[in-house]
Amino acid sequence: MRFRNIEFRWSKCNNKYELVKWYQSNGSGQENCYVIAFFDKDKECYNMRTIGDRFFDDKDAWVVGKYGLEFLNAIFDIEEQEKDEV
């Protein structure tokens, strides 16, 4: 899910969900990105781990980060309920 220049996505490289910020390279017009936060799963829920202060530099990151955390924790709750039913 992408909103403006912030994207919530699954990273094959890091094997976890992450938030990335997209930007245009100088001169080339090529779009690049860097990670601003990771989502780590533990025994009770997902937690968001920010990279330095990158997350706080962009107000759109708050919107997408909140969405991503709510989405992942909803999936976590469903998976826990399914375990209890078995």
PyMOL Python script that loads the backbone (N, CA, C, O; Angstrom):
from pymol import cmd

cmd.read_pdbstr("""\
ATOM      1  N   MET A   1       0.856  -1.163   0.000  1.00  0.00           N
ATOM      2  CA  MET A   1       0.000   0.000   0.000  1.00  0.00           C
ATOM      3  C   MET A   1       0.904   1.227   0.000  1.00  0.00           C
ATOM      4  O   MET A   1       1.836   1.337   0.796  1.00  0.00           O
ATOM      5  N   ARG A   2       0.606   2.133  -0.901  1.00  0.00           N
ATOM      6  CA  ARG A   2       1.418   3.349  -1.006  1.00  0.00           C
ATOM      7  C   ARG A   2       0.534   4.574  -0.898  1.00  0.00           C
ATOM      8  O   ARG A   2      -0.532   4.646  -1.509  1.00  0.00           O
ATOM      9  N   PHE A   3       0.992   5.539  -0.109  1.00  0.00           N
ATOM     10  CA  PHE A   3       0.339   6.838   0.010  1.00  0.00           C
ATOM     11  C   PHE A   3       1.404   7.890  -0.215  1.00  0.00           C
ATOM     12  O   PHE A   3       2.351   8.020   0.560  1.00  0.00           O
ATOM     13  N   ARG A   4       1.229   8.639  -1.293  1.00  0.00           N
ATOM     14  CA  ARG A   4       2.205   9.638  -1.725  1.00  0.00           C
ATOM     15  C   ARG A   4       3.586   8.994  -1.865  1.00  0.00           C
ATOM     16  O   ARG A   4       3.780   8.165  -2.754  1.00  0.00           O
ATOM     17  N   ASN A   5       4.544   9.350  -1.015  1.00  0.00           N
ATOM     18  CA  ASN A   5       5.894   8.803  -1.181  1.00  0.00           C
ATOM     19  C   ASN A   5       6.255   7.771  -0.102  1.00  0.00           C
ATOM     20  O   ASN A   5       7.424   7.407   0.026  1.00  0.00           O
ATOM     21  N   ILE A   6       5.270   7.293   0.676  1.00  0.00           N
ATOM     22  CA  ILE A   6       5.508   6.287   1.714  1.00  0.00           C
ATOM     23  C   ILE A   6       4.803   4.994   1.322  1.00  0.00           C
ATOM     24  O   ILE A   6       3.629   5.012   0.952  1.00  0.00           O
ATOM     25  N   GLU A   7       5.520   3.867   1.401  1.00  0.00           N
ATOM     26  CA  GLU A   7       4.947   2.576   1.026  1.00  0.00           C
ATOM     27  C   GLU A   7       5.104   1.566   2.160  1.00  0.00           C
ATOM     28  O   GLU A   7       6.174   1.448   2.757  1.00  0.00           O
ATOM     29  N   PHE A   8       4.017   0.838   2.447  1.00  0.00           N
ATOM     30  CA  PHE A   8       4.009  -0.293   3.365  1.00  0.00           C
ATOM     31  C   PHE A   8       4.071  -1.537   2.499  1.00  0.00           C
ATOM     32  O   PHE A   8       3.230  -1.721   1.618  1.00  0.00           O
ATOM     33  N   ARG A   9       5.065  -2.403   2.738  1.00  0.00           N
ATOM     34  CA  ARG A   9       5.238  -3.552   1.858  1.00  0.00           C
ATOM     35  C   ARG A   9       5.962  -4.694   2.567  1.00  0.00           C
ATOM     36  O   ARG A   9       6.549  -4.515   3.634  1.00  0.00           O
ATOM     37  N   TRP A  10       5.904  -5.872   1.943  1.00  0.00           N
ATOM     38  CA  TRP A  10       6.673  -7.031   2.387  1.00  0.00           C
ATOM     39  C   TRP A  10       8.036  -6.968   1.710  1.00  0.00           C
ATOM     40  O   TRP A  10       8.128  -6.735   0.505  1.00  0.00           O
ATOM     41  N   SER A  11       9.080  -7.174   2.480  1.00  0.00           N
ATOM     42  CA  SER A  11      10.429  -7.173   1.934  1.00  0.00           C
ATOM     43  C   SER A  11      10.963  -8.601   1.873  1.00  0.00           C
ATOM     44  O   SER A  11      11.129  -9.249   2.906  1.00  0.00           O
ATOM     45  N   LYS A  12      11.228  -9.085   0.674  1.00  0.00           N
ATOM     46  CA  LYS A  12      11.830 -10.414   0.516  1.00  0.00           C
ATOM     47  C   LYS A  12      13.255 -10.410   1.065  1.00  0.00           C
ATOM     48  O   LYS A  12      13.704 -11.397   1.647  1.00  0.00           O
ATOM     49  N   CYS A  13      13.949  -9.319   0.881  1.00  0.00           N
ATOM     50  CA  CYS A  13      15.338  -9.204   1.330  1.00  0.00           C
ATOM     51  C   CYS A  13      15.432  -9.273   2.857  1.00  0.00           C
ATOM     52  O   CYS A  13      16.272  -9.995   3.394  1.00  0.00           O
ATOM     53  N   ASN A  14      14.581  -8.531   3.552  1.00  0.00           N
ATOM     54  CA  ASN A  14      14.611  -8.493   5.019  1.00  0.00           C
ATOM     55  C   ASN A  14      13.683  -9.517   5.660  1.00  0.00           C
ATOM     56  O   ASN A  14      13.728  -9.729   6.872  1.00  0.00           O
ATOM     57  N   ASN A  15      12.846 -10.149   4.850  1.00  0.00           N
ATOM     58  CA  ASN A  15      11.902 -11.167   5.314  1.00  0.00           C
ATOM     59  C   ASN A  15      10.967 -10.644   6.404  1.00  0.00           C
ATOM     60  O   ASN A  15      10.710 -11.320   7.401  1.00  0.00           O
ATOM     61  N   LYS A  16      10.466  -9.426   6.192  1.00  0.00           N
ATOM     62  CA  LYS A  16       9.511  -8.811   7.122  1.00  0.00           C
ATOM     63  C   LYS A  16       8.841  -7.627   6.438  1.00  0.00           C
ATOM     64  O   LYS A  16       9.269  -7.183   5.372  1.00  0.00           O
ATOM     65  N   TYR A  17       7.790  -7.126   7.063  1.00  0.00           N
ATOM     66  CA  TYR A  17       7.124  -5.935   6.546  1.00  0.00           C
ATOM     67  C   TYR A  17       7.955  -4.709   6.892  1.00  0.00           C
ATOM     68  O   TYR A  17       8.663  -4.676   7.898  1.00  0.00           O
ATOM     69  N   GLU A  18       7.850  -3.698   6.027  1.00  0.00           N
ATOM     70  CA  GLU A  18       8.621  -2.483   6.229  1.00  0.00           C
ATOM     71  C   GLU A  18       7.888  -1.270   5.657  1.00  0.00           C
ATOM     72  O   GLU A  18       6.972  -1.399   4.845  1.00  0.00           O
ATOM     73  N   LEU A  19       8.316  -0.095   6.102  1.00  0.00           N
ATOM     74  CA  LEU A  19       7.885   1.168   5.511  1.00  0.00           C
ATOM     75  C   LEU A  19       9.085   1.730   4.763  1.00  0.00           C
ATOM     76  O   LEU A  19      10.195   1.771   5.294  1.00  0.00           O
ATOM     77  N   VAL A  20       8.856   2.159   3.536  1.00  0.00           N
ATOM     78  CA  VAL A  20       9.930   2.789   2.773  1.00  0.00           C
ATOM     79  C   VAL A  20       9.476   4.158   2.287  1.00  0.00           C
ATOM     80  O   VAL A  20       8.287   4.408   2.092  1.00  0.00           O
ATOM     81  N   LYS A  21      10.444   5.027   2.098  1.00  0.00           N
ATOM     82  CA  LYS A  21      10.184   6.360   1.554  1.00  0.00           C
ATOM     83  C   LYS A  21      10.808   6.436   0.167  1.00  0.00           C
ATOM     84  O   LYS A  21      11.991   6.146  -0.013  1.00  0.00           O
ATOM     85  N   TRP A  22       9.994   6.829  -0.808  1.00  0.00           N
ATOM     86  CA  TRP A  22      10.446   6.955  -2.191  1.00  0.00           C
ATOM     87  C   TRP A  22      10.876   8.386  -2.471  1.00  0.00           C
ATOM     88  O   TRP A  22      10.297   9.332  -1.935  1.00  0.00           O
ATOM     89  N   TYR A  23      11.897   8.543  -3.315  1.00  0.00           N
ATOM     90  CA  TYR A  23      12.381   9.863  -3.711  1.00  0.00           C
ATOM     91  C   TYR A  23      12.951   9.788  -5.122  1.00  0.00           C
ATOM     92  O   TYR A  23      13.303   8.710  -5.602  1.00  0.00           O
ATOM     93  N   GLN A  24      13.037  10.929  -5.777  1.00  0.00           N
ATOM     94  CA  GLN A  24      13.600  11.018  -7.128  1.00  0.00           C
ATOM     95  C   GLN A  24      15.101  11.289  -7.040  1.00  0.00           C
ATOM     96  O   GLN A  24      15.542  12.173  -6.307  1.00  0.00           O
ATOM     97  N   SER A  25      15.877  10.514  -7.798  1.00  0.00           N
ATOM     98  CA  SER A  25      17.322  10.747  -7.855  1.00  0.00           C
ATOM     99  C   SER A  25      17.604  12.065  -8.543  1.00  0.00           C
ATOM    100  O   SER A  25      16.852  12.497  -9.417  1.00  0.00           O
ATOM    101  N   ASN A  26      18.680  12.693  -8.147  1.00  0.00           N
ATOM    102  CA  ASN A  26      19.085  13.953  -8.777  1.00  0.00           C
ATOM    103  C   ASN A  26      19.449  13.712 -10.234  1.00  0.00           C
ATOM    104  O   ASN A  26      20.304  12.884 -10.549  1.00  0.00           O
ATOM    105  N   GLY A  27      18.793  14.440 -11.104  1.00  0.00           N
ATOM    106  CA  GLY A  27      19.141  14.391 -12.520  1.00  0.00           C
ATOM    107  C   GLY A  27      18.578  13.228 -13.305  1.00  0.00           C
ATOM    108  O   GLY A  27      18.065  13.435 -14.404  1.00  0.00           O
ATOM    109  N   SER A  28      18.651  12.014 -12.791  1.00  0.00           N
ATOM    110  CA  SER A  28      18.250  10.844 -13.577  1.00  0.00           C
ATOM    111  C   SER A  28      16.732  10.665 -13.623  1.00  0.00           C
ATOM    112  O   SER A  28      16.209  10.044 -14.548  1.00  0.00           O
ATOM    113  N   GLY A  29      16.031  11.199 -12.639  1.00  0.00           N
ATOM    114  CA  GLY A  29      14.582  11.017 -12.590  1.00  0.00           C
ATOM    115  C   GLY A  29      14.170   9.634 -12.128  1.00  0.00           C
ATOM    116  O   GLY A  29      12.980   9.330 -12.048  1.00  0.00           O
ATOM    117  N   GLN A  30      15.154   8.791 -11.823  1.00  0.00           N
ATOM    118  CA  GLN A  30      14.864   7.437 -11.355  1.00  0.00           C
ATOM    119  C   GLN A  30      14.366   7.498  -9.919  1.00  0.00           C
ATOM    120  O   GLN A  30      14.869   8.270  -9.103  1.00  0.00           O
ATOM    121  N   GLU A  31      13.362   6.665  -9.626  1.00  0.00           N
ATOM    122  CA  GLU A  31      12.799   6.613  -8.281  1.00  0.00           C
ATOM    123  C   GLU A  31      13.550   5.572  -7.447  1.00  0.00           C
ATOM    124  O   GLU A  31      13.719   4.429  -7.870  1.00  0.00           O
ATOM    125  N   ASN A  32      13.992   5.980  -6.271  1.00  0.00           N
ATOM    126  CA  ASN A  32      14.688   5.103  -5.332  1.00  0.00           C
ATOM    127  C   ASN A  32      13.982   5.164  -3.986  1.00  0.00           C
ATOM    128  O   ASN A  32      13.129   6.023  -3.762  1.00  0.00           O
ATOM    129  N   CYS A  33      14.342   4.248  -3.090  1.00  0.00           N
ATOM    130  CA  CYS A  33      13.710   4.269  -1.766  1.00  0.00           C
ATOM    131  C   CYS A  33      14.707   3.870  -0.693  1.00  0.00           C
ATOM    132  O   CYS A  33      15.762   3.300  -0.974  1.00  0.00           O
ATOM    133  N   TYR A  34      14.344   4.184   0.550  1.00  0.00           N
ATOM    134  CA  TYR A  34      15.094   3.721   1.712  1.00  0.00           C
ATOM    135  C   TYR A  34      14.110   3.373   2.817  1.00  0.00           C
ATOM    136  O   TYR A  34      13.009   3.920   2.881  1.00  0.00           O
ATOM    137  N   VAL A  35      14.520   2.458   3.686  1.00  0.00           N
ATOM    138  CA  VAL A  35      13.659   1.963   4.755  1.00  0.00           C
ATOM    139  C   VAL A  35      13.593   2.995   5.877  1.00  0.00           C
ATOM    140  O   VAL A  35      14.614   3.545   6.289  1.00  0.00           O
ATOM    141  N   ILE A  36      12.372   3.253   6.369  1.00  0.00           N
ATOM    142  CA  ILE A  36      12.218   4.147   7.515  1.00  0.00           C
ATOM    143  C   ILE A  36      11.722   3.401   8.764  1.00  0.00           C
ATOM    144  O   ILE A  36      11.845   3.911   9.878  1.00  0.00           O
ATOM    145  N   ALA A  37      11.158   2.189   8.580  1.00  0.00           N
ATOM    146  CA  ALA A  37      10.702   1.404   9.737  1.00  0.00           C
ATOM    147  C   ALA A  37      10.506  -0.053   9.338  1.00  0.00           C
ATOM    148  O   ALA A  37      10.210  -0.363   8.184  1.00  0.00           O
ATOM    149  N   PHE A  38      10.678  -0.943  10.319  1.00  0.00           N
ATOM    150  CA  PHE A  38      10.403  -2.369  10.176  1.00  0.00           C
ATOM    151  C   PHE A  38       9.260  -2.752  11.104  1.00  0.00           C
ATOM    152  O   PHE A  38       9.017  -2.086  12.111  1.00  0.00           O
ATOM    153  N   PHE A  39       8.562  -3.827  10.760  1.00  0.00           N
ATOM    154  CA  PHE A  39       7.514  -4.378  11.620  1.00  0.00           C
ATOM    155  C   PHE A  39       7.960  -5.762  12.068  1.00  0.00           C
ATOM    156  O   PHE A  39       8.107  -6.672  11.252  1.00  0.00           O
ATOM    157  N   ASP A  40       8.174  -5.911  13.368  1.00  0.00           N
ATOM    158  CA  ASP A  40       8.653  -7.162  13.948  1.00  0.00           C
ATOM    159  C   ASP A  40       7.513  -7.882  14.648  1.00  0.00           C
ATOM    160  O   ASP A  40       6.734  -7.267  15.377  1.00  0.00           O
ATOM    161  N   LYS A  41       7.417  -9.183  14.424  1.00  0.00           N
ATOM    162  CA  LYS A  41       6.379 -10.007  15.050  1.00  0.00           C
ATOM    163  C   LYS A  41       6.964 -10.674  16.287  1.00  0.00           C
ATOM    164  O   LYS A  41       8.044 -11.262  16.231  1.00  0.00           O
ATOM    165  N   ASP A  42       6.241 -10.580  17.416  1.00  0.00           N
ATOM    166  CA  ASP A  42       6.649 -11.314  18.606  1.00  0.00           C
ATOM    167  C   ASP A  42       5.500 -12.218  19.048  1.00  0.00           C
ATOM    168  O   ASP A  42       4.587 -12.468  18.262  1.00  0.00           O
ATOM    169  N   LYS A  43       5.522 -12.710  20.275  1.00  0.00           N
ATOM    170  CA  LYS A  43       4.497 -13.653  20.736  1.00  0.00           C
ATOM    171  C   LYS A  43       3.139 -13.015  20.955  1.00  0.00           C
ATOM    172  O   LYS A  43       2.131 -13.721  20.989  1.00  0.00           O
ATOM    173  N   GLU A  44       3.083 -11.692  21.105  1.00  0.00           N
ATOM    174  CA  GLU A  44       1.825 -11.027  21.455  1.00  0.00           C
ATOM    175  C   GLU A  44       1.256 -10.122  20.370  1.00  0.00           C
ATOM    176  O   GLU A  44       0.050  -9.874  20.351  1.00  0.00           O
ATOM    177  N   CYS A  45       2.091  -9.628  19.473  1.00  0.00           N
ATOM    178  CA  CYS A  45       1.617  -8.684  18.447  1.00  0.00           C
ATOM    179  C   CYS A  45       2.771  -8.322  17.515  1.00  0.00           C
ATOM    180  O   CYS A  45       3.868  -8.872  17.613  1.00  0.00           O
ATOM    181  N   TYR A  46       2.497  -7.389  16.613  1.00  0.00           N
ATOM    182  CA  TYR A  46       3.544  -6.783  15.787  1.00  0.00           C
ATOM    183  C   TYR A  46       3.973  -5.476  16.442  1.00  0.00           C
ATOM    184  O   TYR A  46       3.156  -4.776  17.040  1.00  0.00           O
ATOM    185  N   ASN A  47       5.242  -5.154  16.329  1.00  0.00           N
ATOM    186  CA  ASN A  47       5.779  -3.894  16.819  1.00  0.00           C
ATOM    187  C   ASN A  47       6.494  -3.193  15.677  1.00  0.00           C
ATOM    188  O   ASN A  47       7.102  -3.833  14.819  1.00  0.00           O
ATOM    189  N   MET A  48       6.415  -1.869  15.678  1.00  0.00           N
ATOM    190  CA  MET A  48       7.106  -1.097  14.660  1.00  0.00           C
ATOM    191  C   MET A  48       8.426  -0.587  15.238  1.00  0.00           C
ATOM    192  O   MET A  48       8.464  -0.015  16.327  1.00  0.00           O
ATOM    193  N   ARG A  49       9.504  -0.808  14.487  1.00  0.00           N
ATOM    194  CA  ARG A  49      10.841  -0.369  14.896  1.00  0.00           C
ATOM    195  C   ARG A  49      11.321   0.656  13.874  1.00  0.00           C
ATOM    196  O   ARG A  49      11.546   0.318  12.712  1.00  0.00           O
ATOM    197  N   THR A  50      11.476   1.896  14.301  1.00  0.00           N
ATOM    198  CA  THR A  50      11.884   2.955  13.381  1.00  0.00           C
ATOM    199  C   THR A  50      13.399   2.955  13.205  1.00  0.00           C
ATOM    200  O   THR A  50      14.145   2.488  14.066  1.00  0.00           O
ATOM    201  N   ILE A  51      13.829   3.488  12.075  1.00  0.00           N
ATOM    202  CA  ILE A  51      15.247   3.608  11.765  1.00  0.00           C
ATOM    203  C   ILE A  51      15.646   5.057  12.049  1.00  0.00           C
ATOM    204  O   ILE A  51      15.315   5.958  11.278  1.00  0.00           O
ATOM    205  N   GLY A  52      16.347   5.274  13.139  1.00  0.00           N
ATOM    206  CA  GLY A  52      16.731   6.636  13.521  1.00  0.00           C
ATOM    207  C   GLY A  52      15.512   7.531  13.624  1.00  0.00           C
ATOM    208  O   GLY A  52      14.488   7.133  14.181  1.00  0.00           O
ATOM    209  N   ASP A  53      15.619   8.743  13.087  1.00  0.00           N
ATOM    210  CA  ASP A  53      14.481   9.663  13.116  1.00  0.00           C
ATOM    211  C   ASP A  53      13.807   9.792  11.751  1.00  0.00           C
ATOM    212  O   ASP A  53      13.013  10.707  11.529  1.00  0.00           O
ATOM    213  N   ARG A  54      14.124   8.877  10.843  1.00  0.00           N
ATOM    214  CA  ARG A  54      13.553   8.931   9.493  1.00  0.00           C
ATOM    215  C   ARG A  54      12.029   8.931   9.503  1.00  0.00           C
ATOM    216  O   ARG A  54      11.392   9.645   8.728  1.00  0.00           O
ATOM    217  N   PHE A  55      11.455   8.130  10.382  1.00  0.00           N
ATOM    218  CA  PHE A  55       9.997   8.007  10.456  1.00  0.00           C
ATOM    219  C   PHE A  55       9.352   9.342  10.810  1.00  0.00           C
ATOM    220  O   PHE A  55       8.268   9.658  10.319  1.00  0.00           O
ATOM    221  N   PHE A  56      10.002  10.112  11.644  1.00  0.00           N
ATOM    222  CA  PHE A  56       9.427  11.356  12.153  1.00  0.00           C
ATOM    223  C   PHE A  56       9.597  12.523  11.195  1.00  0.00           C
ATOM    224  O   PHE A  56       9.036  13.594  11.424  1.00  0.00           O
ATOM    225  N   ASP A  57      10.361  12.335  10.128  1.00  0.00           N
ATOM    226  CA  ASP A  57      10.605  13.401   9.152  1.00  0.00           C
ATOM    227  C   ASP A  57       9.447  13.605   8.179  1.00  0.00           C
ATOM    228  O   ASP A  57       9.418  14.616   7.477  1.00  0.00           O
ATOM    229  N   ASP A  58       8.505  12.690   8.116  1.00  0.00           N
ATOM    230  CA  ASP A  58       7.437  12.759   7.117  1.00  0.00           C
ATOM    231  C   ASP A  58       6.090  12.451   7.767  1.00  0.00           C
ATOM    232  O   ASP A  58       5.886  11.359   8.298  1.00  0.00           O
ATOM    233  N   LYS A  59       5.175  13.415   7.721  1.00  0.00           N
ATOM    234  CA  LYS A  59       3.866  13.207   8.368  1.00  0.00           C
ATOM    235  C   LYS A  59       3.067  12.095   7.696  1.00  0.00           C
ATOM    236  O   LYS A  59       2.227  11.473   8.347  1.00  0.00           O
ATOM    237  N   ASP A  60       3.304  11.826   6.417  1.00  0.00           N
ATOM    238  CA  ASP A  60       2.610  10.731   5.738  1.00  0.00           C
ATOM    239  C   ASP A  60       3.026   9.375   6.307  1.00  0.00           C
ATOM    240  O   ASP A  60       2.261   8.413   6.246  1.00  0.00           O
ATOM    241  N   ALA A  61       4.231   9.301   6.857  1.00  0.00           N
ATOM    242  CA  ALA A  61       4.691   8.054   7.465  1.00  0.00           C
ATOM    243  C   ALA A  61       3.815   7.676   8.655  1.00  0.00           C
ATOM    244  O   ALA A  61       3.593   6.492   8.910  1.00  0.00           O
ATOM    245  N   TRP A  62       3.318   8.669   9.380  1.00  0.00           N
ATOM    246  CA  TRP A  62       2.417   8.387  10.507  1.00  0.00           C
ATOM    247  C   TRP A  62       1.155   7.694  10.017  1.00  0.00           C
ATOM    248  O   TRP A  62       0.690   6.728  10.622  1.00  0.00           O
ATOM    249  N   VAL A  63       0.607   8.191   8.921  1.00  0.00           N
ATOM    250  CA  VAL A  63      -0.629   7.633   8.363  1.00  0.00           C
ATOM    251  C   VAL A  63      -0.422   6.198   7.916  1.00  0.00           C
ATOM    252  O   VAL A  63      -1.176   5.304   8.299  1.00  0.00           O
ATOM    253  N   VAL A  64       0.599   5.983   7.109  1.00  0.00           N
ATOM    254  CA  VAL A  64       0.853   4.652   6.555  1.00  0.00           C
ATOM    255  C   VAL A  64       1.345   3.693   7.650  1.00  0.00           C
ATOM    256  O   VAL A  64       0.969   2.521   7.663  1.00  0.00           O
ATOM    257  N   GLY A  65       2.175   4.185   8.556  1.00  0.00           N
ATOM    258  CA  GLY A  65       2.663   3.351   9.653  1.00  0.00           C
ATOM    259  C   GLY A  65       1.539   2.872  10.555  1.00  0.00           C
ATOM    260  O   GLY A  65       1.521   1.713  10.970  1.00  0.00           O
ATOM    261  N   LYS A  66       0.599   3.761  10.861  1.00  0.00           N
ATOM    262  CA  LYS A  66      -0.550   3.394  11.694  1.00  0.00           C
ATOM    263  C   LYS A  66      -1.404   2.354  10.977  1.00  0.00           C
ATOM    264  O   LYS A  66      -1.836   1.376  11.587  1.00  0.00           O
ATOM    265  N   TYR A  67      -1.647   2.561   9.696  1.00  0.00           N
ATOM    266  CA  TYR A  67      -2.406   1.599   8.896  1.00  0.00           C
ATOM    267  C   TYR A  67      -1.707   0.235   8.903  1.00  0.00           C
ATOM    268  O   TYR A  67      -2.346  -0.790   9.141  1.00  0.00           O
ATOM    269  N   GLY A  68      -0.401   0.225   8.643  1.00  0.00           N
ATOM    270  CA  GLY A  68       0.346  -1.024   8.582  1.00  0.00           C
ATOM    271  C   GLY A  68       0.310  -1.782   9.895  1.00  0.00           C
ATOM    272  O   GLY A  68       0.121  -2.999   9.906  1.00  0.00           O
ATOM    273  N   LEU A  69       0.490  -1.075  11.000  1.00  0.00           N
ATOM    274  CA  LEU A  69       0.482  -1.719  12.311  1.00  0.00           C
ATOM    275  C   LEU A  69      -0.896  -2.283  12.642  1.00  0.00           C
ATOM    276  O   LEU A  69      -1.000  -3.397  13.153  1.00  0.00           O
ATOM    277  N   GLU A  70      -1.953  -1.525  12.356  1.00  0.00           N
ATOM    278  CA  GLU A  70      -3.324  -2.016  12.597  1.00  0.00           C
ATOM    279  C   GLU A  70      -3.632  -3.230  11.721  1.00  0.00           C
ATOM    280  O   GLU A  70      -4.245  -4.191  12.187  1.00  0.00           O
ATOM    281  N   PHE A  71      -3.216  -3.191  10.471  1.00  0.00           N
ATOM    282  CA  PHE A  71      -3.424  -4.294   9.534  1.00  0.00           C
ATOM    283  C   PHE A  71      -2.741  -5.562  10.031  1.00  0.00           C
ATOM    284  O   PHE A  71      -3.363  -6.623  10.091  1.00  0.00           O
ATOM    285  N   LEU A  72      -1.457  -5.453  10.387  1.00  0.00           N
ATOM    286  CA  LEU A  72      -0.705  -6.621  10.836  1.00  0.00           C
ATOM    287  C   LEU A  72      -1.249  -7.182  12.146  1.00  0.00           C
ATOM    288  O   LEU A  72      -1.312  -8.400  12.310  1.00  0.00           O
ATOM    289  N   ASN A  73      -1.641  -6.325  13.073  1.00  0.00           N
ATOM    290  CA  ASN A  73      -2.171  -6.811  14.344  1.00  0.00           C
ATOM    291  C   ASN A  73      -3.549  -7.438  14.174  1.00  0.00           C
ATOM    292  O   ASN A  73      -3.910  -8.333  14.939  1.00  0.00           O
ATOM    293  N   ALA A  74      -4.325  -6.993  13.196  1.00  0.00           N
ATOM    294  CA  ALA A  74      -5.607  -7.643  12.905  1.00  0.00           C
ATOM    295  C   ALA A  74      -5.356  -9.058  12.369  1.00  0.00           C
ATOM    296  O   ALA A  74      -6.038 -10.002  12.768  1.00  0.00           O
ATOM    297  N   ILE A  75      -4.393  -9.203  11.481  1.00  0.00           N
ATOM    298  CA  ILE A  75      -4.034 -10.532  10.969  1.00  0.00           C
ATOM    299  C   ILE A  75      -3.526 -11.415  12.108  1.00  0.00           C
ATOM    300  O   ILE A  75      -3.887 -12.588  12.197  1.00  0.00           O
ATOM    301  N   PHE A  76      -2.692 -10.849  12.974  1.00  0.00           N
ATOM    302  CA  PHE A  76      -2.163 -11.582  14.117  1.00  0.00           C
ATOM    303  C   PHE A  76      -3.309 -12.122  14.984  1.00  0.00           C
ATOM    304  O   PHE A  76      -3.299 -13.288  15.378  1.00  0.00           O
ATOM    305  N   ASP A  77      -4.296 -11.264  15.277  1.00  0.00           N
ATOM    306  CA  ASP A  77      -5.443 -11.675  16.102  1.00  0.00           C
ATOM    307  C   ASP A  77      -6.234 -12.801  15.450  1.00  0.00           C
ATOM    308  O   ASP A  77      -6.647 -13.740  16.129  1.00  0.00           O
ATOM    309  N   ILE A  78      -6.449 -12.716  14.145  1.00  0.00           N
ATOM    310  CA  ILE A  78      -7.181 -13.766  13.428  1.00  0.00           C
ATOM    311  C   ILE A  78      -6.415 -15.085  13.502  1.00  0.00           C
ATOM    312  O   ILE A  78      -7.008 -16.134  13.756  1.00  0.00           O
ATOM    313  N   GLU A  79      -5.110 -15.038  13.284  1.00  0.00           N
ATOM    314  CA  GLU A  79      -4.290 -16.249  13.344  1.00  0.00           C
ATOM    315  C   GLU A  79      -4.309 -16.861  14.744  1.00  0.00           C
ATOM    316  O   GLU A  79      -4.341 -18.085  14.876  1.00  0.00           O
ATOM    317  N   GLU A  80      -4.289 -16.037  15.783  1.00  0.00           N
ATOM    318  CA  GLU A  80      -4.356 -16.544  17.165  1.00  0.00           C
ATOM    319  C   GLU A  80      -5.707 -17.193  17.441  1.00  0.00           C
ATOM    320  O   GLU A  80      -5.769 -18.233  18.096  1.00  0.00           O
ATOM    321  N   GLN A  81      -6.781 -16.598  16.952  1.00  0.00           N
ATOM    322  CA  GLN A  81      -8.119 -17.166  17.141  1.00  0.00           C
ATOM    323  C   GLN A  81      -8.217 -18.518  16.425  1.00  0.00           C
ATOM    324  O   GLN A  81      -8.799 -19.463  16.956  1.00  0.00           O
ATOM    325  N   GLU A  82      -7.657 -18.604  15.245  1.00  0.00           N
ATOM    326  CA  GLU A  82      -7.674 -19.862  14.498  1.00  0.00           C
ATOM    327  C   GLU A  82      -6.884 -20.944  15.220  1.00  0.00           C
ATOM    328  O   GLU A  82      -7.285 -22.107  15.175  1.00  0.00           O
ATOM    329  N   LYS A  83      -5.797 -20.619  15.873  1.00  0.00           N
ATOM    330  CA  LYS A  83      -5.024 -21.587  16.650  1.00  0.00           C
ATOM    331  C   LYS A  83      -5.857 -22.120  17.825  1.00  0.00           C
ATOM    332  O   LYS A  83      -5.830 -23.310  18.136  1.00  0.00           O
ATOM    333  N   ASP A  84      -6.593 -21.211  18.464  1.00  0.00           N
ATOM    334  CA  ASP A  84      -7.415 -21.603  19.612  1.00  0.00           C
ATOM    335  C   ASP A  84      -8.574 -22.516  19.218  1.00  0.00           C
ATOM    336  O   ASP A  84      -9.029 -23.327  20.024  1.00  0.00           O
ATOM    337  N   GLU A  85      -9.048 -22.387  17.987  1.00  0.00           N
ATOM    338  CA  GLU A  85     -10.180 -23.192  17.513  1.00  0.00           C
ATOM    339  C   GLU A  85      -9.780 -24.621  17.184  1.00  0.00           C
ATOM    340  O   GLU A  85     -10.628 -25.512  17.166  1.00  0.00           O
ATOM    341  N   VAL A  86      -8.518 -24.846  16.927  1.00  0.00           N
ATOM    342  CA  VAL A  86      -8.034 -26.175  16.519  1.00  0.00           C
ATOM    343  C   VAL A  86      -7.862 -27.077  17.702  1.00  0.00           C
ATOM    344  O   VAL A  86      -7.463 -28.231  17.546  1.00  0.00           O
TER     345      VAL A  86
END
""", "prot")
cmd.dss("prot")
cmd.show_as("cartoon", "prot")
cmd.util.cbc("prot")
cmd.orient("prot")
